[in-house]
Amino acid sequence: MIPPRHAPAVPVGPLKTFGPASLAVYETPFASIPVLRVSGTPREMGWQYGFLVGDRVRRIADMLVSIFTEAGLPEFVVHNLLDNAWARMLPHTPERFLEEITGIAQGAAEAGVSLAEEDLFRIVAATNLDLYKRDERAFEFVSPEILEMLQNPPELPEGPSCTMFAVWGARTVGGKMFSVRNLDWLSQSGMHTERLVTVYSPADGIPCVTTGYAGVIGALAGMNARGITLSEVGAFSVREELDGTPWTLMARQLLEESACLEDAVRIIASARHTIGYNYLIADGDPENYGTAAFQPRAAAFETNHEVCEVFLDNDPKEAAAVWQAPDGRETPYGLPLTEAVMRADTAFGPKARALQAADDGPGDPENTGNPLGRDGSGSTYTTCHKPMHDMIRAYETGSEYIFPVRNTKVVEAGAPRRIGPEEAMTIAATVAHNTEMLAENDWNVMSVVYAPTDGKLWLGFEHLHKDGHWTNAPDSGYMEFGAADLFG
């Protein structure tokens, strides 16, 4: 398989500024993206954000509401649902993000854009409403007087189904850390037109960069100046509630407060989680590269409202993961590796898996609990997790690898080789085709390959071509950003 195309992104055109903040467009021969830089206190960063990209936030807020209205809900019902969902999260939202949201609305107003704090609250709610059986549970967030008016249950848009991995040490070029975050979400919605890279330099925190969409002020993906990267995967659980910290905001908090992997573990382990999510945090340890103290590491987290289980590389807890069929037969499914961590939806911790609905999880009594899918019919374990494991091993051993979902050769047989940026992109691009269903608007909309030891990242978004056809994020090409572009 030829690695996805990639090229350095370079700034073009005039720079738009507001105080210390700036907005510039970066381009490659095949893609472009705005890069926003804000700094200062939460209110100051918000004001700068609102002034420079408030118009983009306005459009995203309208798009997210329209996604719900296109599912058959009147706009006033959508507002009521999102407002009530936000009310559950509000008591658990760090004050600094509320200050930032106030600043965004004020900055947008100064720029002549009509944008209320409620619009930002609804964006947070919409990106955190990935509940299991959400069509049924949506009734919980609609006021009784409005509920009486609804003839049918609302059909909410599908939530994300993603993939992520990290590799380092003997597996990689120079022993450096490489990690990946694939976002498989509602595609072809138009949100790609408001894609955005944001560089935050908080007055009392660690500078960080997030990739995603205007108005999503938390982090769908990101990396900080200390070499910490963030990836996550939605993983439905039967133990989900919204009275907790929105995961997107917890993710941004982690980037601004984590100087090492231990900091990230503390933040995720102590958080009040809402919905079923797996996280992967990688520490590229850039400060110690080239010395005997260099120690890149990564950890995976399996969470829901009740549970948080932490896994390191080659973790015995993952090795012990077993599914027991009704007839008593046991199927081990853990695939731990040294100097590698990966996740799709499937949980490997006994507590998280027991409550999981994703991948035919046993938390739902209608499921079989088989991580390979009902009757072995397939799951994100078979189409994502195991392929990532097998490709990493193929590079290690020099073996051939054929991706079973498409029967395509990805890795040629030959000498073992270490994983670098192109190999990481190849793995990311391969599993981005895991459940690609164009007709159902379900595929990879954003892909990020991080090289945190070097402070670099490669970023791709889905793309609508002039002839009307779409390509997913990796197939659209990766834009390369260096440390100087991000934190210089």
N, C-alpha and C positions, 0 to 999 in steps of 0.2 A: 504494500500500500504506500502510495506517495504521501508524505506528510502534508497536512493542510498548508496552504500558502500563508505566508506571514511577511510582514515588512515593518520597519521602524515608522512610527507615527511622528510627523513633524508639524510644528505650528504653522498655520497659514493665515493670511488676512489680518485685519486690525484687531487689536486687543481691546476688549471692553473692560473698563475698570470702574470701581466704586470704592473709594478709600483704599485700604490695603488689599482689597479683593480684586480678582480678575476673572474674565471668561475668555477663553481662546479656543479656536477650533483646530484640532489635530487631524491630519490626513495621511492616508496611505494611497497607493494607486487604486485600491478597491473599496475603501471605506473611510469614513470620517466620524469624529465624535467631539462634542464640546467638553472642555476640561475647565471646571470651576474651582477656584481656590478661595477659601475663606479663612479668617483667623480672628482670634480674640475671645471674648466671653461668649457664652451661649446666645445671649441677646444680640451681640454684635455679629456673630457668625450668621445667625438667622436673618438679620436685617440685610446683610450683604447678599445672602442667598436669595432672599425675596426680591431684592432690587434687580439682580442680574438674571435670574431665571424664573421669576414669578410668573411670566407668561407661559413658560413651559409647564410649570406646576399646575396652572389653571387648566391647561389642556389635558394633563394626566388625570386630574381630579374628575373632569368631565368624562374622560374615556372609561375610568373605572366604574363610574355610575352607569354609563351606557352599557357596559358589559352585563350588568345586572338587569337593566331594563330590557335589553334584548332577550333575556331569558324569560321575559313575561311579567316582570314586576313593575308596577307604576313607580315613577321617580320618587314620590313622597314616601312610598313604602321602603324603597332602598335607603333613603335618608334615615328613616326611622330605625331600620334594622342596623345600619352602620353606627348610628348615634348611640343606640342601646348597647351594642357590642363594645364601643369605645368606653361607655360608662363603666363597664366591668373592669377594663384595663386601667382606667385613669388613676385609681388609688395606688396602683403599683408601678406607675410610670415615674422615673426619676425627674425631679423638678427641673433639671437643666434642659431636658428635652421640651418641657412645656414652655420654658423661657425662649428656647430657640424657635418654637412654633409661633409664639407671639411676635418674635422678631421677623420671621418670614412674612407674616401678614402685614406688618408695618412697613417692611422694605418694599413689598409688592405695591402697597398703597402709594408710597413715594414715587414709584415708577409708573403709576397710573394704571395698575392692574387690580381688578376686583378679585380679591382672594381673602377669604375669611379663615380664622383659626379652625372653624368647623370643617372646612375643606381638607385641611391637613390631618385633623383627627380621623376623618373618614378614610383617607389614604392609609393611615396606620391600621385602622380596623379592617379595611379590605384586604390588606396584605397579610393579616394575621387571622383571617377567618377560614382557615384551612381545616375545619373540623371534620371528623369522621361522621358520616351520615348527615352532612350539613343541610341537605334538603329537609330532613326531618327536624333537626335541631334548630333550624333557622326560626322556627316558631318561638323559641325561647327569647329571641331578641326583637320580636315585633310586639308593640304595645297592644294590649287586649282590645281596645276600641278599633284598632286598625285590623287586627287579626280577624275580627268578625266580618270584615268586608271582603276578605280573601276567599275565593271559591275553591282554589286548589293550592296544594303546597308549592312554595317557591322552588324553582330548579336553579340552584346556584352553580356558577362556573366551577369547573374542576380545579383542584389544587395542584401544586407542583409535585413532580416526581423526578428526583435528581440523582446525580452520582458525584463521587468525590474520592480522591486518594492522595496520599503523600508517600514519597520515596526519598531515601537519603543514604549516606554512608557508602558501603561497598557496592550499592546498586546504581550509583549515579556518577556523572562526570564530576571529578574533583571532590567527590563526597558531599556535594552541596545538596541543599533541600530543594525539591520540586514538588509542588502540590497543585491540585486541580479542583475546580468547582464548576459543575455543569448545572444549569438551571433549565429544567424541562417544565414548561408551563403553558398557559393559554397562548397559542401562537397566532400570528396573523391578525392581531387585534389593533395594530397601529401604534402600540406602545413603543415599538422600536424607534419611532421617529423622535421620541423624547428621551433617548438614551443619554446617559450622562456619567462622566467620571468626576467625582468630587474629592478634592484634597482639603481635609480639615486640619487646621493648626490651632488647637484649643489653647487658651491661655494657661490652663492648669492640667494639661494632659499630653499624651504622646501624639504627634502628627500621624495621620492615617489617610489612606485613600480608599474610597468605596466605589464600586461599579454597579450601575443599575439604571434607574429612571428618575427623572426630575420629580421632586416631591416625596420620594421614598427616602426620608431623612435618616432612617436607620441604615442597616447594612444588609444587602442581599449577598454581598461578597466583598472582601476587602483585605488590605494588608497595611501594617503600620511600619513606622520608621525603625522599629526595633526588630523587624524580621518576623513578626507574627502574622500568619494568614488565617483567614476565616472561610470555611465552607460549611454548607448545611444541606440537609435532605429532609423533605417532609415524609413522615412515616406514621400513618394513621394508627391511633390507639383508642381503646374504649375508655381510657381515663384522660379526658380532655375537658378543660374548663377555660373560660376567658378571664377569670379573676386572677390574673398574674401579670408579669411584665411582658409587654409585646416582644416577641422574639427578635424582631428586626432592631428594636432599640437596645435590647440586651447585647446583641451582636456588636453594635456600634460602641456601646460602653466598654465591651471587652477590648476592642481595638484601641481605644483611647487610654485604657488603664493597664494593659498587659505588657510588661517588659520582658517576660519569659513565659514558658509553658506553664509553670506553677501558678502564675497569676491568673492565667486563663482557666486552669482547672478550678481554682478557688471561686472564680466568678460564676462559672457554669454550674458547679456543684452546689453553690449556695443560692442560686436564683430561684424565684418562684415561677416555674414554667407553666405554660398554658396548654399547648397542643403537642401531639407526638412529633418529635423532631430528632434527627441525628445530626451531630455536629462533628467537624474535624478541624482541629487547630494544629497548625504546624509552626515550629519555631526554627527559623533558618540560622539563628545564632551568628549574625554577620559580624558582630564585634570580635568574636574569637576565631574567625576564619584564618587559617594559616598558622595557628598556634596549637599546642598540645591540648589546650582547654576547649577546643572546638567540639561542640556537642549538639548537633541538630537533632530534634526529636519531634514527635507528633503524637496526638491522642485523639481517640474517637469517643463520642458521648452519645448515649442512647437515653432520651428523655421523654417524659410526658408529665402530666400535672402531678403525678405521685412519685415518679422514679427518676433518678439520674444515675446511670452506670457508666463508669469510665474504663477505657481500654487503651493500653499502650501497645507497641509493636510486639509481636509474638506472645500475645497475652494468653496465659493458660485458661482464662475464663472463656475466651473465644474458642480455644481448642476443645473445650468441654461441651460446646453447644451440640445438642442432640435432639432430634425430633423422634418421638415415640408414636408409632402408628397404633390405631385401635387394637390391632392383633398382637401388640407387644413388640413388634420389630422396631429396632432403633436405627436411625439414619444420622450419623454425624454430619454436620454441615459447616462447622467452623473451619476457616482457612487462614489461620494466622501466619504471618511472615515476619522475619527479622527485618528491621529497617524499612518497614512499609506498613501503612495503615490504609484501609479503604472501607467505604460503606456505600450501599444503595439504601433501599427502604428497610431491609431485613435487620431485625435486632438479634443479637447473639447472647445478651445477658438474660439470665433466667427470669428476672423480674420484669424487665422491659418486654421481652418476648411474650410472657404470659398475658400481658395486657394489650398486646399488639393486634390490630386488625389488618394492617398492611401485609401483603404477601401471604394471604390466607391464614393470618395469625390467629392463635387460639383464643384471643380475647373475645372474639365474636363467636357465640355458640354455633352459628351457622357455618363457620369455617372448619376446616380439617386440622389446621395447625401446621400443615406441610409447607416448609419454607421454599420447596421446589414448585409450589403451586398445587392447586387441587388436582389430585390424580397425576401429579408430576407434569402438569400442563404448562408450566412455565411461570416465572415470576421475575421481579427485579433481581433476585438472587441469581437466577440462571441466565438472565440477559444482560446484567450489569456487574454484579459483585464478582461472580466467578470469572467472567471475561477479563475484568481488571486484574484479578489475581493471576490468571493464566498468561496474560500478556506480560506482566511484570516478570513472571517466571521464565517466559520464552526469551526475553532479553537477557536474563541471567544465564540461561543454559545454552542459548544459541539454537533453540528449537523453533520449528515452524509453528505459526499460530493461525488458525482459520476461525473467523468469527462465525459462530453457529447460526446467529439470527439471519445473516445474509449469505452465508457460505462464501465469504470473501477472505482471501489471504491477506493478513495484516502484517505478519512478521515472517520474513524469509528465513529459512534455515541457514545457519552459518556459524561464525565465531560468536561467542558471547559478547555482548556489548553493554556498556553502561547507559543509563537513561539520562538524556539531556533534554533541552527544550523541545526538539522535534519529536523525540520518542514520547514525551509527555503529551504533546499535542495529538499525536497519532492515537494514543490510548483514549484521550478525551473525545476525539472525533469518532472513534469506533463505537464507544458506548453511547454517544449522542444519537446513534441510529438504533438504539435498543427497542424503543416502542414507537418509532416514528409513524404517526398516523395523520397525514396531511388533511384528509377529509374530516377528521375530528378535531382539527386545530390543536393538536397535541404533539409538540416536539421541542427540541432544544432551542431556546430563545437567547441564551447567553452562556458563553463558555470562557472561563478564566484559567490560564496556566500561570502559576506563580513561581518565581525564582527568588525567594526571600533572602537567601544568603547574599545575592547580588543586588537586591532591591529592585528587581525587574518584574514585569508581568506582561502577558500577552492576552488580549481581550477580543472576543468576537461576539457579534449579535446577529440574529436572524436578519435577512435582507429581502426586500421586494425589488426584483429586477425590472428594468424598463419594459420587458416583454410580458410582464405580468406573472412570472413564476417566482416562487419563493425558494430560498435556501436556508437551511438551519445555520446556527451560529458558526460551528467549525468550518462548514463548507463555504461560508461567506468570507472567510479569511480572518486571521488574527492581526490586530494592531499591537505593535511592540512599544512599551513604555519603559524607559530606563530610570534609574534612581534619580538622575538629575531632572528628568521630566516630572517626577512625582514629588520628590522631597528636596530638590535643589533650590 
